[in-house]
Amino acid sequence: MSFNDIKYKIKYKLSGVSDRFSFDEYLRYHMQNMNKKSRDNILSVSELWEYEKRFNSDDYRDIFNSKRLFHNYFSSFMTRDILFLENATFEEYKRFLDNHELLIAKPDNKYAGLGIFIIDDMENAPEADGDFDEEGLFTASFMDRKDAIRNWDILRQAGYLIEEYLYQHEAYENIHSFSLNTMRITTLVDRDGKPIVIAAANQFGSSQSITDNNDETAIWAGIDLSTGIASMADIDERTGRVYDRHPDTYEDIVGFENPGFDEVMELASKLAMVVPKCRLIGWDIARLRNGSLELIEGNVTPELDLFQIMSGQGFRDLFKRNL
């Protein structure tokens, strides 16, 4: 055991937070470097989960856990073509494929990029062999159009939807071109019924990941709400690497300026009031090539622990005031 380990364990035992935080979590939040006031404001992962359940009504949570239900409520904020296979005929499915050069397929109720793949002619796509797992989820990132037609019934039974592929704004394309790189904007409807943005981050994919929220490849960067500039770097917990630059393109992440961020904040505030019984939501919003904003999804578990790690700022006082 190193000297720092011994020193930090002593600090941990004297800090008064050992009843709420494990030692690993104490280090994860860098609480050894905080004063008491800052430490007291940090929420453990289990406490965040409890607050998320208290802010978000069980009667409405399924709206955010099902892409089909989400579309029913939020389609006015989406411009992309979407086809839910459970409600489609084979002829409608084939016609949808024919009408779009590129498509992306997603399972209805999964998260973290599970089962998502692109439907392409494979001439333009990296080679990737895949199969279906026991849940009917495809295990590779790309599928040939002919295979997509042949596997129509498997995809339908697994609850897939297919949607038009979105082309992102060049600012995000320059950082990572394989994935659609979104902004995670977290809103809270306060105790007076007014929406406030409490945190924001960029989400970037890496390597050849086609999603920006894959647990293994996603890179986050905290956004300064007053400027729209990414000012807080993600840290790889396994290696300690700080992602101030993108590991593949070497483009600056810290200092990245999100175009038209005031417009993003305004959109998030509008979204927060569509289902106000779910008061704490993380919205994934993309800036498209033509400059418009596109809502991708809403999350009842907005991963605020990552914001606390990057910023060193907690949410306890804010949440207590607004229960």
C-alpha positions in Angstrom: 0.0 0.0 0.0 1.4 3.4 -1.0 1.8 6.4 1.2 -1.0 8.2 -0.6 -3.3 5.2 -0.1 -2.7 5.4 3.7 -3.0 9.2 3.7 -6.3 9.1 1.8 -7.7 6.3 3.9 -7.1 8.3 7.0 -8.7 11.4 5.4 -11.7 9.2 4.4 -12.2 7.9 8.0 -12.0 11.4 9.4 -14.2 13.0 6.8 -17.5 11.9 8.2 -18.8 10.6 4.8 -17.9 6.9 5.3 -21.6 6.1 6.1 -22.7 7.2 2.6 -19.6 6.7 0.4 -17.4 3.7 -0.1 -13.6 4.4 -0.2 -13.6 3.8 -3.9 -16.4 6.3 -4.4 -14.7 8.8 -2.1 -11.6 8.7 -4.4 -13.8 8.6 -7.6 -15.2 12.0 -6.6 -11.7 13.3 -5.6 -13.2 14.1 -2.2 -9.8 13.9 -0.6 -9.1 17.3 -2.2 -12.4 19.0 -1.2 -13.3 21.1 1.8 -16.2 19.9 4.1 -18.8 22.1 2.4 -18.1 20.7 -1.0 -17.9 17.1 0.3 -21.3 17.5 2.0 -22.9 18.7 -1.2 -21.8 15.6 -3.2 -24.4 12.8 -3.7 -23.4 9.2 -3.7 -24.6 7.0 -6.6 -27.3 5.4 -4.4 -28.5 8.9 -3.2 -28.7 10.1 -6.8 -30.8 7.1 -7.6 -33.1 7.9 -4.7 -33.5 11.5 -5.8 -34.2 10.5 -9.4 -37.0 8.2 -8.2 -38.5 10.9 -6.0 -38.4 13.5 -8.8 -39.7 11.3 -11.6 -43.1 9.8 -11.1 -43.4 6.0 -11.6 -46.6 6.5 -13.5 -44.7 8.4 -16.3 -41.2 6.9 -16.3 -42.0 4.4 -19.0 -42.4 7.3 -21.5 -38.6 7.7 -21.3 -37.8 4.0 -21.2 -39.6 3.2 -24.4 -38.6 4.9 -27.7 -42.1 4.2 -29.1 -43.8 6.0 -26.1 -41.2 8.7 -26.2 -42.0 9.4 -29.8 -45.7 9.6 -29.0 -45.0 12.5 -26.6 -42.1 14.3 -28.3 -42.4 13.8 -32.1 -42.9 17.5 -32.6 -39.3 18.0 -31.6 -38.0 15.4 -34.1 -37.7 15.8 -37.8 -36.2 12.4 -38.8 -38.3 9.6 -40.3 -38.9 6.7 -37.9 -40.6 3.4 -38.4 -41.6 1.2 -35.5 -41.5 -2.4 -36.8 -44.0 -3.8 -34.4 -46.7 -1.7 -36.2 -45.4 -2.1 -39.7 -46.0 -4.5 -42.5 -43.1 -6.0 -44.5 -44.0 -3.9 -47.5 -43.8 -0.7 -45.4 -40.5 -1.8 -44.0 -39.0 -2.6 -47.4 -40.3 0.7 -48.8 -38.7 2.6 -45.8 -35.4 0.9 -46.6 -35.6 1.9 -50.2 -36.4 5.5 -49.4 -33.3 6.2 -47.3 -29.6 5.8 -48.3 -28.5 5.1 -44.7 -30.6 4.0 -41.7 -29.9 3.3 -38.1 -31.7 0.5 -36.2 -32.4 0.6 -32.5 -34.2 -1.7 -30.0 -37.2 0.0 -28.3 -36.2 -0.2 -24.6 -32.4 -0.6 -24.4 -29.8 1.9 -23.3 -26.0 2.6 -23.6 -26.0 1.8 -27.3 -27.0 -1.8 -26.9 -28.1 -3.5 -30.1 -27.8 -0.4 -32.2 -26.5 -0.8 -35.8 -26.4 1.0 -39.1 -28.1 -0.5 -42.2 -25.9 0.2 -45.2 -24.8 -1.5 -48.5 -21.6 -2.5 -46.8 -19.5 -1.2 -49.6 -19.1 2.0 -47.6 -19.0 0.4 -44.2 -16.2 -1.2 -42.2 -16.3 -5.0 -42.2 -18.2 -6.4 -39.2 -19.5 -9.9 -38.6 -22.5 -10.0 -36.3 -25.3 -12.2 -35.1 -28.3 -12.0 -32.9 -28.1 -12.7 -29.2 -30.8 -14.5 -27.1 -32.8 -11.2 -26.9 -32.8 -10.8 -30.6 -30.3 -7.9 -30.4 -27.8 -7.6 -33.3 -24.2 -7.8 -32.1 -22.3 -5.8 -34.8 -22.4 -2.1 -35.9 -23.3 -2.7 -39.5 -25.8 -4.8 -41.4 -26.2 -5.2 -45.2 -29.5 -4.2 -46.7 -30.2 -7.6 -48.0 -29.6 -9.1 -44.5 -31.9 -6.4 -43.1 -34.6 -7.6 -45.4 -33.9 -11.3 -44.7 -34.0 -10.7 -40.9 -37.1 -8.6 -40.9 -39.1 -10.9 -38.6 -36.3 -11.2 -36.0 -36.0 -7.5 -35.9 -39.7 -7.0 -35.6 -40.1 -9.5 -32.8 -37.2 -8.0 -30.9 -39.0 -4.6 -30.9 -36.7 -2.7 -33.2 -37.3 0.6 -34.9 -35.5 2.0 -37.8 -34.9 5.6 -38.5 -33.3 8.0 -41.0 -29.6 8.4 -40.4 -28.7 11.9 -39.2 -25.8 14.0 -40.5 -24.3 16.2 -37.7 -23.0 19.7 -37.8 -19.3 19.9 -39.0 -18.1 21.1 -35.5 -19.1 17.7 -34.0 -18.2 15.7 -37.2 -14.6 17.0 -36.8 -14.3 15.6 -33.3 -15.6 12.1 -34.2 -17.2 11.2 -37.4 -18.4 7.6 -36.8 -21.0 8.6 -34.1 -23.7 11.2 -33.8 -22.2 13.3 -31.0 -24.9 14.8 -28.8 -25.3 17.2 -25.9 -26.7 15.9 -22.7 -28.7 18.7 -21.2 -30.2 18.0 -17.7 -33.2 19.9 -16.6 -35.0 20.1 -13.3 -38.6 21.3 -12.9 -38.2 23.3 -9.6 -40.7 23.3 -6.7 -42.5 26.3 -8.3 -43.0 24.4 -11.5 -40.4 26.2 -13.5 -37.7 24.4 -15.7 -34.1 25.1 -15.0 -31.0 23.6 -16.7 -28.7 22.2 -14.0 -25.9 20.6 -16.0 -24.8 20.0 -19.5 -22.1 17.9 -21.2 -20.9 16.9 -24.7 -21.0 13.2 -25.5 -18.5 12.0 -28.0 -17.9 8.5 -29.4 -14.4 7.1 -30.0 -12.7 4.4 -32.1 -15.3 3.0 -34.5 -18.2 3.2 -32.2 -21.4 4.4 -33.9 -22.9 5.7 -30.7 -21.8 8.4 -28.3 -23.2 6.7 -25.2 -21.5 3.3 -25.3 -20.2 2.4 -21.8 -16.8 1.5 -23.2 -16.1 4.2 -25.8 -18.1 7.3 -24.7 -16.2 10.5 -23.8 -17.9 13.2 -21.8 -17.0 16.9 -21.4 -18.8 19.2 -19.0 -20.2 22.3 -20.6 -20.1 25.8 -18.9 -23.8 26.8 -18.9 -22.9 30.5 -19.3 -20.8 30.1 -22.4 -21.6 26.8 -24.0 -17.9 25.9 -24.0 -16.7 22.4 -22.9 -14.6 23.3 -19.9 -14.4 20.1 -17.9 -12.6 17.0 -19.2 -13.6 13.4 -18.7 -11.2 11.1 -16.9 -10.8 7.4 -17.7 -11.2 5.7 -14.3 -9.2 2.7 -15.4 -6.1 4.5 -16.7 -6.4 8.0 -15.2 -6.2 9.4 -18.7 -7.7 13.0 -19.0 -9.6 13.5 -22.3 -8.8 17.1 -23.0 -8.3 16.0 -26.6 -10.0 13.3 -28.6 -7.9 10.2 -28.6 -8.6 9.4 -32.3 -8.7 12.8 -34.0 -6.6 14.8 -31.5 -9.1 17.6 -31.8 -9.5 19.8 -28.6 -12.4 18.7 -26.4 -11.8 21.1 -23.6 -12.4 24.5 -25.2 -14.9 23.1 -27.7 -17.6 25.7 -28.4 -21.1 24.4 -28.9 -22.7 26.5 -31.7 -25.9 28.3 -30.7 -25.9 27.1 -27.1 -28.6 29.5 -26.0 -30.9 27.9 -28.4 -30.1 24.5 -26.9 -30.9 25.7 -23.4 -34.2 27.2 -24.6 -35.1 23.9 -26.3 -34.3 21.9 -23.2 -36.5 24.1 -21.0 -39.4 23.5 -23.4 -38.8 19.8 -23.4 -38.9 19.8 -19.5 -42.5 20.9 -19.5 -43.9 18.3 -21.8 -44.1 15.7 -19.1 -43.6 17.8 -15.9 -44.4 14.8 -13.6 -40.9 13.6 -14.5 -39.0 16.5 -13.1 -35.3 15.4 -13.6 -34.4 14.5 -17.2 -31.2 14.3 -19.2 -32.0 15.3 -22.8 -29.8 14.1 -25.6 -29.9 16.8 -28.4 -28.0 16.9 -31.7 -27.0 19.8 -33.8 -27.5 18.7 -37.5 -25.6 19.6 -40.6 -28.2 22.2 -41.6 -27.9 23.9 -38.2 -31.2 22.7 -36.8 -31.5 20.9 -33.4 -32.9 17.4 -33.2 -34.1 15.7 -30.0 -32.7 12.1 -29.8 -34.0 10.9 -26.4 -34.7 11.7 -22.8 -33.2 9.9 -19.8 -34.7 9.5 -16.3 -31.3 8.5 -15.1 -29.2 11.4 -16.4 -25.8 10.2 -15.0 -25.3 13.2 -12.7 -22.4 11.3 -11.0 -20.3 12.1 -14.1 -21.0 15.8 -13.7 -20.0 15.7 -10.1 -16.7 13.9 -11.0 -15.9 16.4 -13.7 -16.9 19.6 -11.9 -16.4 18.7 -8.2 -19.8 20.3 -7.6 -22.6 18.4 -6.0 -26.4 18.6 -6.2 -27.5 17.9 -2.6 -28.5 21.5 -1.7 -30.3 22.1 -5.0 -32.3 18.9 -4.8 -33.2 19.4 -1.1 -34.5 22.9 -1.9 -36.7 21.6 -4.7 -38.3 18.5 -3.3 
